[in-house]
Amino acid sequence: MKEFTFQSTQKVVFGNKKINNLPQELSNLKAKRPFFVCDPVVSKLEFFKKLTNHLKSTNIEFGIFTDIESDPSFETADKASKAIIDFQSDSVIGIGGGSALDIAKIVAISAKTKETTEQLLQNSENLQSGLPLILIPTTAGTGSEVTHISILSNTKDKTKNGLVSPQLYANIAILDPEITLSLPQNVTAFSGIDAIIHALEALTSKLSTPLTDLLALEALGILHSNILTAFNKPNDIEARGNMLYGSMLAGKAFANSSVAAVHAFAYPIGAEFHIPHGLANSIMLLPVLRFNLEADLNKYAKAASVIGIETKGVPCKEAANQLIIKLDELLNALKIKRYLRFYNVNQSDIPNLAKKVMKITRLMNNNPRAINIEDAEKLYQEAF
């Protein structure tokens, strides 16, 4: 068997109303002055108001930072870190989608070490431990609550930078399906497809292991079985819970395996044209999948089997092609407009996008099939 090392978040708490466990979890961490890093939308939701009122009733003083944009920047992380330092917090609570959780992971370290985000990136292999960190996802997609990865945008050169370190793992992740019920339909679609892509790329990454394969296939089956129900029946608590659980499994898988070219191709278009991450992934999914297919037919056939495609006695290539057809149907059912031309991208932008994606070697090197600059331009052209 292939040798591997597996790491993950220390503790995962899953279930309806588990967000009410927050005061006890803070106590377990001996945290008395927490700081919330959360999406601006989340801070206005009823569950958040109830949560913070409960903390006030227990005489816990806390701070809140909500100035977080989609695809957050170095500057945003540094502002959040300063706010935490000024408040003299002893812990960080990240609550929201991937942007908020990624910021929370970084500032838990920078607020303790007094380093800038840029300094952390430059010293990524020697990061110190941060403040105690609790992450609470409000979307079922990024899996960020159980990963050791934070993605931030560099506004100077319009690129996305990934900080990867075991020090970014949260002490505790709390997954409460009830707080995902208010997700808009488009966010349900984009984040759900993002999670499916996490599972697919973790499965076929060059760094995959028997354990990440197991998690990725389980995640893929759960996510595919529940995404349309969550999309069409947003108050279906069972579907919401399954999406949150599947997203978490996929997060554990890719944290130990890695995503690959779909994510790499999505980063430049997200940074350059401010296309939401899950949508950018949706745009690039099928072009990259078609390109990769021959490189790992067996893995793609396994993926086909867990999303309900009959593969017994079927050649791997045929099963893999059926996977593409099934995912195409899913993207259509989710009403995702998945061509670059719909989002102010011009064909003249493609050469620059291709140059940028070729620099994302952290992900491109893990793709099951090697990609050169000519391939990159063709893939963006196919997505156009």
Buried (B, 14 or more C-beta within 10 A) or exposed (E): EEEEEEEBBEEBBBEEEBBBBBBEBBEBBEBBBBBBBBBEBBBEBEBBEEBBEBBEEEEBEBBBBBEBBBBBBBBBBBBBBBBBBEBEBBBBBBBBBBBBBBBBBBBBBBBBBEBBBBEBBEEBEEBEEBBBBBBBBBBBBBBBBBBBBBBBBBEEEBBBBBBBBEBBBBBBBBBBBBBBBBBEEBBBBBBBBBBBBBBBBBBBBBBBBEBBBEBBBBBBBBBBBBBBBBBEEBEBBEBBBBBBBBBBBBBBBBBBBBBBBBBBBBBBBBBBBBBBBBBBBBBBBBBBBBBBBEBBBEBBBBBBBBBEBEBEEBEBEBBBBBBBEBBBEBBEEBEBEBEBEEBEBEEEBBEEBBEBBBEBEBBBBBBBBEBEEEBBBBBBEBBB
